[in-house]
Amino acid sequence: MAQKATIYKVELSVSDMDRHYYETHKLTVAKHPSETDERMMLRILAFALNADEQLEMTKGLSTDDEPDIWEKSLSGELNRWITLGLPSEKIVRQSCGKAKSVMIYSYGGNPADMWWSKIKNSTTRFDNLTVMNLAQSESKQLAELASRSMQMQVNIQEGEVMVSVGDSIVYVNPVELKAAKH
């Protein structure tokens, strides 16, 4: 019998001083049976870093042709495609062809570094691609904050990110590996 997703209820308050975005989102996050707490928390963080009224969590791991998060226009066009992990060159190419803006959040320490050194030269032609890397120590600390019902506060100022759940605070400093050309 297939395992079912575990449901997490998250009240996510985003204070993004860099973008002047201040909003609270009530998220229902389905954690796939094969997904770790680390990856799920990074999905929520990626949502917070890109928060917008039109942004949505997708089916993610349970589908091959969807990112983890996307933003569609009212007419159904893909404005933003946000994915986590270490996608293949083919997936990066396809994503960049489908959406106006593509954001990849890599994580995992040494494997992420090896992935980027292997793929970076093939990404130079994608003007709509941004690649960010999250330090393994920070993502592991985020995983420790996971609980089935969370009130999560994310403050962003000058690229620095503070995530708090209850009395616990984790500081995250995403490193930009590649910037989109606008």
Residue frames as qw, qx, qy, qz and C-alpha x, y, z in Angstrom:
[[0.000, 0.888, 0.460, 0.000, 0.00, 0.00, 0.00],
 [0.406, 0.525, -0.022, 0.748, 1.35, 3.40, -0.98],
 [0.331, -0.432, -0.446, 0.711, 2.19, 5.82, 1.77],
 [0.104, 0.883, 0.400, 0.221, 0.25, 9.06, 1.84],
 [0.282, 0.535, -0.170, 0.778, 1.63, 12.55, 2.09],
 [0.383, -0.497, -0.555, 0.545, 1.87, 14.09, 5.55],
 [0.060, 0.824, 0.313, 0.468, 0.01, 17.38, 5.81],
 [0.425, -0.243, -0.310, 0.815, 1.66, 20.39, 7.46],
 [0.000, 0.910, 0.385, 0.154, -0.24, 23.57, 8.31],
 [0.533, -0.098, -0.068, 0.838, 1.96, 26.65, 8.12],
 [0.032, 0.966, 0.248, -0.064, 1.12, 30.22, 8.93],
 [0.675, 0.074, 0.123, 0.724, 3.94, 31.98, 7.09],
 [0.025, -0.964, -0.143, 0.224, 4.53, 35.67, 7.86],
 [0.696, 0.255, 0.170, 0.650, 6.89, 37.28, 5.36],
 [0.096, -0.950, -0.027, 0.296, 8.57, 40.63, 6.00],
 [0.738, 0.219, 0.271, 0.578, 10.72, 41.30, 2.94],
 [0.144, -0.825, -0.037, 0.545, 12.31, 44.72, 3.38],
 [0.320, -0.240, 0.588, 0.703, 14.20, 44.31, 0.08],
 [0.031, 0.319, 0.742, 0.589, 10.99, 44.01, -1.96],
 [0.291, -0.046, 0.244, -0.924, 8.67, 45.90, 0.43],
 [0.628, -0.171, -0.631, -0.421, 6.46, 42.83, 0.71],
 [0.160, -0.167, 0.733, -0.640, 4.67, 42.19, 4.02],
 [0.722, -0.067, -0.310, -0.614, 2.06, 39.47, 4.06],
 [0.459, -0.224, 0.809, -0.292, 0.90, 36.37, 5.92],
 [0.592, 0.185, -0.624, -0.476, 0.18, 33.21, 3.94],
 [0.731, -0.189, 0.548, -0.360, -1.75, 30.23, 5.28],
 [0.434, 0.436, -0.725, -0.308, -0.16, 27.23, 3.58],
 [0.911, -0.121, 0.337, -0.204, -1.16, 23.60, 3.56],
 [0.218, 0.652, -0.704, -0.178, 2.00, 21.74, 2.65],
 [0.986, 0.005, 0.043, -0.160, 1.85, 18.10, 1.59],
 [0.176, -0.670, 0.716, 0.089, 5.13, 16.38, 2.46],
 [0.804, 0.296, -0.455, -0.245, 5.68, 13.51, 0.02],
 [0.926, -0.372, 0.061, -0.001, 6.65, 10.21, 1.76],
 [0.840, 0.154, -0.020, 0.519, 10.12, 10.36, 0.17],
 [0.165, 0.795, -0.077, 0.579, 10.66, 14.04, 1.08],
 [0.542, -0.149, -0.529, 0.635, 12.85, 14.97, 4.04],
 [0.224, -0.848, -0.362, 0.315, 12.03, 17.66, 6.61],
 [0.363, -0.431, 0.246, 0.789, 15.02, 19.56, 5.21],
 [0.158, 0.199, 0.638, 0.727, 13.61, 19.67, 1.68],
 [0.123, -0.739, -0.647, -0.141, 10.10, 20.55, 2.86],
 [0.311, -0.782, -0.189, 0.505, 11.42, 23.44, 4.98],
 [0.294, -0.255, 0.408, 0.826, 13.48, 24.65, 2.01],
 [0.075, 0.502, 0.703, 0.499, 10.30, 24.62, -0.11],
 [0.221, -0.857, -0.447, 0.128, 8.63, 26.85, 2.46],
 [0.382, -0.598, 0.115, 0.696, 11.71, 29.08, 2.56],
 [0.262, 0.083, 0.588, 0.761, 11.76, 29.33, -1.25],
 [0.045, -0.733, -0.633, -0.245, 8.08, 30.30, -1.12],
 [0.322, -0.832, -0.233, 0.387, 8.88, 33.02, 1.42],
 [0.404, -0.380, 0.314, 0.771, 11.84, 34.35, -0.59],
 [0.049, 0.124, 0.620, 0.773, 9.59, 34.73, -3.64],
 [0.109, 0.502, 0.762, -0.395, 6.29, 35.38, -1.86],
 [0.197, 0.033, -0.330, -0.923, 3.52, 36.85, -3.96],
 [0.622, 0.136, 0.369, -0.677, -0.27, 36.59, -4.03],
 [0.794, 0.385, -0.250, -0.398, -0.15, 34.45, -7.20],
 [0.183, 0.474, -0.857, 0.084, 2.57, 32.05, -5.97],
 [0.892, -0.165, 0.024, -0.420, 1.45, 28.44, -5.40],
 [0.391, -0.367, 0.844, 0.008, 2.93, 25.21, -4.11],
 [0.662, 0.265, -0.494, -0.497, 2.52, 22.45, -6.70],
 [0.976, -0.151, -0.048, -0.152, 2.35, 18.67, -6.48],
 [0.192, -0.797, 0.572, -0.002, 6.17, 18.82, -6.54],
 [0.210, -0.408, 0.886, 0.067, 7.84, 15.45, -6.03],
 [0.605, 0.232, 0.737, -0.195, 4.78, 13.50, -7.12],
 [0.657, 0.716, 0.230, -0.053, 4.95, 14.90, -10.68],
 [0.704, -0.079, 0.285, 0.645, 7.85, 15.14, -13.11],
 [0.331, 0.494, 0.376, 0.710, 6.64, 18.08, -15.17],
 [0.247, -0.907, -0.203, -0.276, 5.95, 20.60, -12.41],
 [0.277, 0.491, -0.504, 0.655, 8.31, 22.66, -10.28],
 [0.307, -0.285, -0.753, 0.508, 7.99, 22.83, -6.49],
 [0.046, 0.680, 0.371, -0.632, 6.43, 26.30, -6.68],
 [0.317, 0.302, 0.514, 0.738, 5.05, 28.33, -9.54],
 [0.163, 0.552, 0.262, -0.775, 3.34, 31.56, -10.38],
 [0.315, 0.397, 0.723, 0.469, 0.90, 31.60, -13.24],
 [0.125, 0.021, -0.090, -0.988, -0.64, 34.66, -14.85],
 [0.549, 0.263, 0.449, -0.654, -4.42, 35.00, -14.94],
 [0.710, 0.468, -0.264, -0.456, -4.29, 33.72, -18.53],
 [0.986, -0.087, 0.142, -0.026, -2.39, 30.59, -17.45],
 [0.605, 0.641, -0.367, 0.297, 1.13, 31.54, -18.61],
 [0.813, -0.382, -0.228, 0.376, 3.99, 30.45, -16.35],
 [0.044, 0.955, -0.162, 0.245, 5.59, 33.58, -14.94],
 [0.132, -0.681, 0.676, -0.248, 7.83, 31.87, -12.37],
 [0.929, 0.013, -0.368, -0.040, 9.13, 28.32, -12.05],
 [0.213, -0.712, 0.568, -0.353, 10.85, 27.59, -8.74],
 [0.940, -0.014, -0.338, -0.050, 12.51, 24.27, -8.05],
 [0.483, -0.729, 0.472, -0.113, 14.74, 22.77, -5.37],
 [0.906, -0.121, 0.385, 0.127, 17.61, 20.37, -5.65],
 [0.252, -0.502, 0.624, 0.544, 19.98, 19.45, -8.43],
 [0.757, 0.512, 0.281, -0.295, 17.98, 19.23, -11.68],
 [0.707, 0.071, 0.500, 0.495, 19.54, 17.76, -14.81],
 [0.112, -0.273, 0.334, 0.895, 20.65, 19.98, -17.68],
 [0.071, -0.332, -0.783, -0.522, 17.64, 18.73, -19.67],
 [0.220, -0.715, -0.643, 0.166, 15.19, 19.77, -16.93],
 [0.216, -0.570, -0.056, 0.791, 16.87, 23.19, -16.62],
 [0.055, -0.051, 0.564, 0.822, 16.58, 23.69, -20.39],
 [0.155, -0.498, -0.791, -0.319, 12.92, 22.62, -20.45],
 [0.256, -0.699, -0.501, 0.442, 12.06, 24.81, -17.45],
 [0.174, -0.446, 0.130, 0.868, 13.70, 27.85, -19.01],
 [0.040, -0.121, -0.676, -0.726, 11.64, 27.26, -22.15],
 [0.226, -0.563, -0.787, -0.111, 8.36, 27.00, -20.22],
 [0.315, -0.817, -0.399, 0.273, 8.52, 30.00, -17.87],
 [0.213, 0.922, -0.036, 0.321, 9.44, 33.67, -18.02],
 [0.100, -0.733, 0.557, -0.378, 11.59, 33.32, -14.89],
 [0.903, -0.100, -0.417, 0.033, 13.24, 30.19, -13.47],
 [0.234, -0.732, 0.504, -0.394, 14.76, 29.94, -10.00],
 [0.852, -0.017, -0.515, 0.091, 16.71, 26.94, -8.74],
 [0.429, -0.741, 0.408, -0.317, 17.62, 26.54, -5.08],
 [0.762, 0.217, -0.595, 0.137, 20.42, 24.00, -4.81],
 [0.517, -0.663, 0.400, -0.365, 21.37, 22.50, -1.46],
 [0.997, -0.065, -0.038, -0.015, 23.18, 19.52, -0.02],
 [0.530, -0.695, 0.400, 0.277, 26.77, 20.65, 0.41],
 [0.293, -0.426, 0.703, 0.488, 29.40, 18.90, -1.73],
 [0.437, 0.368, 0.785, 0.240, 26.95, 17.21, -4.16],
 [0.231, 0.907, 0.309, -0.171, 25.45, 20.66, -4.88],
 [0.143, -0.788, 0.391, 0.453, 28.92, 22.08, -5.54],
 [0.389, -0.129, 0.814, 0.411, 29.73, 19.22, -7.89],
 [0.390, 0.646, 0.655, 0.037, 26.36, 19.62, -9.67],
 [0.136, 0.941, 0.067, -0.301, 26.97, 23.33, -10.23],
 [0.222, -0.617, 0.581, 0.482, 30.52, 22.88, -11.53],
 [0.413, 0.126, 0.846, 0.311, 29.19, 20.29, -13.99],
 [0.271, 0.689, 0.664, 0.101, 26.16, 22.28, -15.21],
 [0.095, -0.768, -0.138, 0.618, 27.14, 25.96, -14.95],
 [0.148, -0.311, 0.529, 0.776, 28.70, 26.33, -18.42],
 [0.042, 0.335, 0.834, 0.436, 25.55, 24.98, -20.07],
 [0.070, -0.749, -0.610, 0.249, 23.35, 27.54, -18.25],
 [0.239, -0.356, 0.069, 0.901, 25.00, 30.70, -19.57],
 [0.022, -0.200, -0.594, -0.779, 22.56, 30.97, -22.49],
 [0.271, -0.643, -0.709, -0.099, 19.50, 31.11, -20.20],
 [0.079, 0.376, -0.130, 0.914, 18.88, 34.78, -19.45],
 [0.587, -0.487, -0.148, -0.629, 15.77, 33.91, -17.40],
 [0.848, -0.208, -0.469, 0.134, 17.61, 31.59, -14.97],
 [0.193, -0.740, 0.445, -0.465, 18.70, 32.37, -11.41],
 [0.819, -0.085, -0.550, 0.141, 20.54, 29.77, -9.33],
 [0.337, -0.731, 0.357, -0.474, 20.88, 30.12, -5.57],
 [0.655, 0.062, -0.724, 0.209, 22.74, 27.80, -3.21],
 [0.595, -0.684, 0.081, -0.415, 21.82, 27.18, 0.40],
 [0.110, 0.530, -0.788, 0.296, 24.51, 26.04, 2.84],
 [0.632, -0.149, -0.756, -0.077, 24.06, 22.54, 4.20],
 [0.255, -0.119, -0.675, 0.682, 24.51, 23.65, 7.81],
 [0.292, 0.064, 0.136, -0.945, 21.71, 26.21, 7.42],
 [0.643, -0.046, -0.489, -0.588, 19.30, 23.81, 5.71],
 [0.525, -0.121, -0.815, 0.215, 19.92, 21.17, 8.41],
 [0.033, -0.123, -0.523, 0.843, 19.08, 23.78, 11.08],
 [0.480, 0.016, -0.172, -0.860, 15.86, 24.63, 9.22],
 [0.599, -0.083, -0.759, -0.239, 14.90, 20.94, 9.20],
 [0.296, -0.137, -0.773, 0.545, 15.03, 20.93, 13.00],
 [0.232, 0.093, 0.233, -0.940, 12.29, 23.60, 13.08],
 [0.428, -0.101, -0.664, -0.604, 9.75, 21.43, 11.22],
 [0.223, 0.156, 0.828, -0.490, 6.49, 20.57, 12.95],
 [0.152, 0.448, 0.841, 0.263, 3.04, 19.63, 11.70],
 [0.031, -0.910, -0.391, -0.133, 1.60, 22.98, 12.74],
 [0.565, -0.142, -0.059, 0.811, 3.90, 25.99, 12.48],
 [0.089, 0.982, 0.142, -0.085, 3.81, 29.72, 12.81],
 [0.733, -0.009, 0.194, 0.653, 6.84, 30.73, 10.80],
 [0.056, 0.960, 0.028, -0.274, 8.24, 34.24, 10.48],
 [0.739, 0.168, 0.244, 0.605, 10.68, 35.03, 7.66],
 [0.036, -0.939, 0.001, 0.342, 12.44, 38.40, 7.70],
 [0.745, 0.304, 0.253, 0.538, 14.51, 39.40, 4.68],
 [0.028, -0.982, 0.033, 0.183, 16.79, 42.42, 4.64],
 [0.120, 0.810, -0.538, -0.203, 19.74, 43.12, 2.34],
 [0.665, 0.342, -0.645, -0.155, 19.73, 39.51, 1.17],
 [0.078, 0.196, -0.877, 0.432, 20.02, 38.13, 4.70],
 [0.643, -0.307, -0.485, -0.507, 17.23, 35.87, 5.89],
 [0.148, -0.211, 0.766, -0.589, 16.08, 35.20, 9.45],
 [0.610, -0.232, -0.630, -0.421, 13.64, 32.33, 9.95],
 [0.169, -0.221, 0.713, -0.644, 11.91, 31.87, 13.28],
 [0.649, -0.308, -0.601, -0.351, 9.53, 29.21, 14.52],
 [0.703, -0.628, -0.320, 0.096, 8.57, 29.62, 18.18],
 [0.412, -0.866, 0.198, 0.201, 11.68, 30.54, 20.15],
 [0.737, -0.125, 0.454, 0.484, 14.08, 29.08, 17.56],
 [0.320, 0.880, -0.111, -0.334, 15.84, 31.26, 15.01],
 [0.771, 0.024, 0.433, 0.466, 17.90, 30.19, 12.00],
 [0.124, 0.795, -0.212, -0.554, 19.87, 32.62, 9.85],
 [0.768, 0.302, 0.501, 0.261, 20.12, 31.73, 6.17],
 [0.015, 0.733, -0.291, -0.614, 22.35, 33.41, 3.60],
 [0.816, 0.441, 0.367, 0.065, 21.45, 32.18, 0.10],
 [0.315, -0.511, 0.461, 0.654, 24.42, 32.52, -2.25],
 [0.645, 0.675, 0.069, -0.352, 23.69, 33.59, -5.81],
 [0.652, -0.169, 0.604, 0.425, 25.54, 31.33, -8.27],
 [0.225, 0.232, 0.591, 0.739, 23.88, 32.73, -11.38],
 [0.196, 0.495, 0.343, -0.774, 21.70, 35.81, -11.84],
 [0.471, 0.626, 0.600, 0.162, 19.01, 36.18, -14.46],
 [0.223, -0.086, 0.217, 0.946, 19.60, 38.97, -16.97],
 [0.214, 0.704, 0.612, -0.292, 16.63, 41.31, -17.08]]
